[in-house]
Amino acid sequence: MNRKERKPLAEPIAEMQRELEEYRSSQPSRARLPESIWEGAAGLAREHGVYAVAQALRLDYMGLKKRVGGEVASQRPASSEAVFVELIAPPLAKTLAKPEECLIEFESTRGDKMCIHWPVGRALDWTGLLQAWRGTEQ
C-alpha cells in the first residue's frame, strides 16, 4: 500500500469522525473538545490503536495517548527481567565449518531492537551488555 492509499476506517471510528466533524462545525475554531469526546476517542484507541484513531479524528496524538494510558504503559518497571530467550541453532551443514561470528539480538517489550555481530573467539559479558542497552547499569 502506498502513502496515498488508506485502509477503510472501522465503522466505530467513522461514526465518531462524523460526530466530531459535526461538533467542530458548530464550535469556534480551535475550541477545546469536551471530555466526553476524548473518552470516546480513548476507547476507540484502545481497540484500534492510538495512531489510527488520532489520525482519523484529527486529534493530538500525545493527548490521546495520555488518556489511553500510554505514559504508564510505556514506562519500564524498575526491575524487569527477560521473559523469553530464544536460541536458534544454525543448520547442521553450517555448523561443520568454523563460524567467524555470532549474531546477538535483543528486543524490548516496547519493540526496540539491537543486533550485534560478535566475533566467536572473544568473551562476552551478556548481563553487562543487556544492562548497558537497557540503561539499568548501576
C-alpha positions as CSV (number, residue, x, y, z in Angstrom):
1,M,0.0,0.0,0.0
2,N,1.5,3.3,-1.0
3,R,1.2,6.5,1.1
4,K,-1.8,7.9,-0.7
5,E,-3.9,4.8,-0.3
6,R,-5.6,4.4,3.0
7,K,-7.3,1.4,4.6
8,P,-11.1,1.9,5.1
9,L,-12.0,3.1,8.6
10,A,-13.6,0.8,11.0
11,E,-17.3,1.7,11.4
12,P,-17.0,2.9,15.1
13,I,-14.1,5.3,14.0
14,A,-16.1,6.5,11.0
15,E,-19.1,7.2,13.2
16,M,-17.0,9.1,15.8
17,Q,-15.4,11.0,12.9
18,R,-18.9,12.2,11.7
19,E,-19.9,13.2,15.2
20,L,-16.6,15.1,15.7
21,E,-16.9,16.9,12.4
22,E,-20.5,17.9,13.3
23,Y,-19.3,19.2,16.7
24,R,-16.4,21.1,15.2
25,S,-18.6,22.8,12.6
26,S,-20.8,24.2,15.4
27,Q,-17.9,25.5,17.5
28,P,-15.4,28.3,17.1
29,S,-12.1,27.3,15.6
30,R,-9.6,25.7,18.0
31,A,-12.2,25.3,20.8
32,R,-11.4,22.7,23.4
33,L,-13.0,19.3,23.0
34,P,-15.3,18.1,25.7
35,E,-14.0,15.3,27.9
36,S,-16.8,13.0,26.6
37,I,-15.3,13.2,23.1
38,W,-11.8,12.4,24.5
39,E,-13.2,9.5,26.4
40,G,-14.9,8.1,23.3
41,A,-11.7,8.5,21.3
42,A,-9.6,6.8,24.0
43,G,-12.0,3.9,24.0
44,L,-11.6,3.6,20.2
45,A,-7.8,3.9,20.6
46,R,-7.6,1.0,23.0
47,E,-9.3,-1.2,20.4
48,H,-7.9,0.2,17.1
49,G,-4.6,1.9,18.1
50,V,-3.7,5.4,19.1
51,Y,-2.2,6.4,15.8
52,A,-5.1,5.2,13.7
53,V,-7.7,7.0,15.8
54,A,-5.7,10.2,16.3
55,Q,-5.1,10.4,12.5
56,A,-8.7,9.7,11.5
57,L,-10.2,12.1,14.1
58,R,-7.5,14.7,13.7
59,L,-6.7,14.6,17.4
60,D,-3.5,15.4,19.2
61,Y,-1.6,12.0,19.3
62,M,0.1,12.6,22.7
63,G,-3.1,14.0,24.3
64,L,-4.9,10.8,23.2
65,K,-2.0,8.6,24.2
66,K,-2.1,10.1,27.7
67,R,-5.9,9.5,28.0
68,V,-5.4,5.9,26.9
69,G,-2.8,5.3,29.5
70,G,0.2,5.4,27.1
71,E,2.5,7.1,29.6
72,V,2.0,4.4,32.2
73,A,2.1,1.6,29.6
74,S,5.4,2.8,28.1
75,Q,7.2,3.1,31.4
76,R,9.5,0.2,32.1
77,P,9.2,-1.5,35.5
78,A,12.1,-0.8,37.8
79,S,13.3,-4.4,37.8
80,S,12.0,-6.2,34.7
81,E,13.6,-9.5,33.7
82,A,13.7,-11.2,30.4
83,V,10.6,-13.2,29.9
84,F,11.7,-15.2,26.8
85,V,15.1,-16.1,25.3
86,E,15.3,-17.9,22.0
87,L,18.5,-19.6,20.9
88,I,18.4,-20.7,17.3
89,A,21.0,-23.3,16.2
90,P,22.2,-23.0,12.6
91,P,21.5,-25.9,10.2
92,L,23.9,-28.8,10.6
93,A,25.7,-28.1,7.3
94,K,26.7,-24.7,8.5
95,T,28.0,-26.0,11.9
96,L,30.7,-28.1,10.2
97,A,32.5,-25.0,9.0
98,K,34.1,-22.9,11.8
99,P,31.9,-19.8,12.3
100,E,33.6,-16.5,12.4
101,E,31.0,-14.6,14.3
102,C,27.6,-15.0,16.0
103,L,24.6,-12.7,15.9
104,I,23.1,-11.4,19.1
105,E,19.7,-9.8,19.0
106,F,17.8,-8.1,21.9
107,E,14.2,-6.9,21.6
108,S,12.5,-4.9,24.4
109,T,8.8,-5.1,25.3
110,R,8.5,-1.7,23.6
111,G,9.8,-3.1,20.3
112,D,13.3,-1.5,20.5
113,K,15.8,-3.8,18.8
114,M,19.5,-4.2,18.9
115,C,21.6,-6.6,16.7
116,I,25.3,-7.3,17.3
117,H,27.7,-9.3,15.2
118,W,30.2,-10.7,17.7
119,P,33.5,-12.4,16.9
120,V,33.4,-16.1,18.1
121,G,36.8,-16.1,19.9
122,R,36.1,-13.1,22.2
123,A,34.5,-13.4,25.7
124,L,31.1,-11.7,26.1
125,D,29.6,-10.2,29.2
126,W,25.9,-10.9,28.5
127,T,24.4,-9.2,31.5
128,G,26.6,-6.2,31.2
129,L,25.7,-5.8,27.6
130,L,22.0,-6.1,28.2
131,Q,22.1,-3.7,31.2
132,A,24.0,-1.1,29.2
133,W,21.5,-1.3,26.4
134,R,18.6,-1.0,28.8
135,G,20.2,1.8,30.7
136,T,19.9,0.0,34.0
137,E,23.6,-0.4,34.7
138,Q,24.3,0.5,38.3
